[in-house]
Amino acid sequence: MREWLVEVPGLPATVEDLVALRDRIATTPEGGAAILVLAMIAYAQDAAQGTRFLTVALEASKLVDGPDGFKGKQPGRMVLIDAASRIGKAPHIARSYVQGATLQNGYALPAPPWRISGREQPNDVQADRGKTFVRSTGADSPRPVHLLRNERGHWKATNWSSLEVGVRAPAGPADDI
């Protein structure tokens, strides 16, 4: 088993900034997974910006023609429905993939740079396809992301549904009825 850690400078301000970061770090499966985490965090903060960011993070088969993403492409309808129903309704899930965002602090993001970590099992990465596992501070075990490497050498997500499922609920005040 190989442990990994990717450090990112926080959430890019624009999709062009995300593309520049992707070009630097998504040359490995763990870099591609980190770009996906950033896209999920962006979606949790602003669905429109998150849609553009997801367009950059996802493999071409997950995209369709459309005006809401980037360069004439956008995530398919089911991808956006899942993001809205999972990440949109529980934004702390996306933040839980950044070290320092914990149950105790309500999954508040730490000061940048952010660290995203995980592991790979032997033989999980082949020439142009791979699987890596991303750690969540709100779950007991890392969660898988499947990726493909495109013709430009960028690793892009093809299946990440486990990253969108629940984590331990953040600490917060009890409802007083």
C-alpha positions as CSV (number, residue, x, y, z in Angstrom):
1,M,0.0,0.0,0.0
2,R,1.3,3.5,-0.9
3,E,0.3,6.5,1.1
4,W,0.0,9.9,-0.7
5,L,-0.4,13.5,0.2
6,V,-1.3,16.4,-2.2
7,E,-0.9,20.0,-1.1
8,V,-3.1,22.6,-2.8
9,P,-3.1,26.4,-2.4
10,G,-6.7,26.5,-1.4
11,L,-9.8,26.9,-3.6
12,P,-8.9,28.5,-6.9
13,A,-10.9,31.7,-7.6
14,T,-11.7,30.9,-11.3
15,V,-12.0,27.9,-13.5
16,E,-8.9,29.1,-15.4
17,D,-7.0,29.0,-12.1
18,L,-8.3,25.4,-11.5
19,V,-7.2,24.4,-15.0
20,A,-3.7,25.8,-14.3
21,L,-3.5,23.8,-11.1
22,R,-4.9,20.7,-12.8
23,D,-2.2,21.0,-15.4
24,R,0.4,20.9,-12.7
25,I,-0.9,18.3,-10.3
26,A,-3.3,16.0,-12.2
27,T,-0.4,14.2,-13.8
28,T,-0.9,11.5,-11.1
29,P,-4.1,9.8,-9.9
30,E,-3.8,11.4,-6.5
31,G,-3.5,14.8,-8.2
32,G,-6.7,14.1,-10.2
33,A,-8.4,13.1,-7.0
34,A,-7.4,16.4,-5.4
35,I,-8.8,18.4,-8.3
36,L,-12.1,16.5,-7.9
37,V,-12.1,17.3,-4.1
38,L,-11.6,21.0,-5.0
39,A,-14.5,20.8,-7.5
40,M,-16.7,19.3,-4.8
41,I,-15.8,22.0,-2.4
42,A,-16.6,24.7,-5.0
43,Y,-19.9,23.0,-5.7
44,A,-20.8,23.0,-2.0
45,Q,-20.1,26.8,-1.9
46,D,-21.7,27.8,-5.3
47,A,-23.4,25.3,-7.6
48,A,-22.7,27.4,-10.8
49,Q,-18.9,27.7,-10.0
50,G,-18.9,24.1,-8.9
51,T,-20.4,23.0,-12.2
52,R,-17.6,24.7,-14.1
53,F,-15.0,23.1,-11.7
54,L,-16.6,19.6,-12.1
55,T,-16.3,20.0,-15.9
56,V,-12.5,20.3,-15.5
57,A,-12.2,17.4,-13.0
58,L,-14.4,14.8,-14.8
59,E,-13.5,12.5,-17.6
60,A,-15.0,13.3,-21.0
61,S,-17.6,10.5,-20.9
62,K,-19.2,12.2,-17.9
63,L,-19.7,15.5,-19.9
64,V,-22.3,16.7,-22.3
65,D,-22.6,19.7,-24.6
66,G,-23.9,22.7,-22.7
67,P,-23.4,26.3,-21.6
68,D,-23.0,25.9,-17.9
69,G,-19.6,24.2,-17.6
70,F,-16.4,25.1,-19.4
71,K,-15.6,25.4,-23.1
72,G,-19.0,24.2,-24.3
73,K,-19.1,21.1,-22.0
74,Q,-20.7,20.5,-18.7
75,P,-21.4,17.5,-16.4
76,G,-24.3,15.3,-17.5
77,R,-27.7,15.6,-15.9
78,M,-27.3,12.7,-13.4
79,V,-23.9,14.0,-12.2
80,L,-25.5,17.4,-11.4
81,I,-28.6,15.8,-9.8
82,D,-26.3,13.7,-7.6
83,A,-24.1,16.7,-6.7
84,A,-27.1,18.8,-5.8
85,S,-28.8,16.1,-3.7
86,R,-25.6,15.0,-1.9
87,I,-23.0,17.8,-1.8
88,G,-25.5,20.7,-2.1
89,K,-27.5,19.5,0.8
90,A,-24.5,18.5,3.0
91,P,-21.6,20.8,2.1
92,H,-19.5,19.5,5.0
93,I,-19.0,16.2,3.1
94,A,-16.8,17.9,0.5
95,R,-14.8,19.8,3.2
96,S,-14.2,16.6,5.1
97,Y,-11.6,15.6,2.5
98,V,-9.2,18.4,3.6
99,Q,-7.0,17.6,6.6
100,G,-7.8,19.9,9.5
101,A,-11.5,20.2,8.6
102,T,-12.9,18.0,11.5
103,L,-16.1,17.0,13.1
104,Q,-15.2,19.1,16.1
105,N,-14.8,22.3,14.1
106,G,-17.9,21.8,12.0
107,Y,-15.6,20.8,9.1
108,A,-14.4,24.4,8.7
109,L,-11.6,24.6,6.2
110,P,-8.2,25.4,7.6
111,A,-6.0,28.2,6.3
112,P,-4.3,27.3,3.0
113,P,-2.4,25.4,1.9
114,W,-4.8,22.5,2.1
115,R,-3.7,18.9,2.4
116,I,-5.6,16.1,0.8
117,S,-4.4,12.6,1.5
118,G,-5.1,9.0,0.7
119,R,-3.6,5.7,-0.3
120,E,-3.3,3.3,-3.3
121,Q,-3.3,-0.4,-3.2
122,P,-0.9,-2.5,-5.2
123,N,-1.9,-2.8,-8.9
124,D,-4.8,-0.3,-8.5
125,V,-3.1,2.0,-11.0
126,Q,-2.3,0.8,-14.5
127,A,-1.1,2.7,-17.6
128,D,-4.1,4.9,-18.2
129,R,-6.7,3.9,-15.5
130,G,-6.5,3.8,-11.8
131,K,-8.2,3.8,-8.5
132,T,-7.1,5.7,-5.4
133,F,-8.6,6.2,-2.0
134,V,-9.2,9.7,-0.5
135,R,-9.2,10.1,3.3
136,S,-12.2,11.9,5.0
137,T,-11.9,13.3,8.5
138,G,-15.5,12.2,9.0
139,A,-15.2,8.6,7.9
140,D,-13.4,5.5,9.3
141,S,-11.8,4.5,6.0
142,P,-10.6,6.2,2.8
143,R,-13.1,6.3,-0.1
144,P,-12.4,5.2,-3.7
145,V,-12.1,7.4,-6.8
146,H,-11.8,5.8,-10.2
147,L,-9.9,7.8,-12.8
148,L,-8.7,7.7,-16.4
149,R,-5.7,9.4,-17.9
150,N,-6.6,11.4,-21.0
151,E,-4.5,12.0,-24.1
152,R,-2.9,15.1,-22.5
153,G,-1.8,13.1,-19.4
154,H,-4.4,14.4,-17.0
155,W,-6.1,12.0,-14.6
156,K,-9.8,12.7,-14.5
157,A,-12.6,11.1,-12.4
158,T,-14.9,8.5,-13.8
159,N,-16.6,7.3,-10.6
160,W,-16.5,9.1,-7.3
161,S,-19.9,8.3,-5.8
162,S,-18.4,7.1,-2.5
163,L,-17.0,10.6,-2.0
164,E,-20.5,12.1,-2.0
165,V,-22.0,9.9,0.7
166,G,-22.4,11.0,4.3
167,V,-19.8,11.5,6.9
168,R,-20.2,12.0,10.6
169,A,-22.5,15.0,11.2
170,P,-20.6,18.1,12.3
171,A,-20.8,19.2,15.9
172,G,-23.3,21.9,16.4
173,P,-25.8,23.3,18.8
174,A,-28.7,21.1,19.8
175,D,-32.1,22.2,18.5
176,D,-34.1,23.7,21.2
177,I,-37.8,23.0,20.7
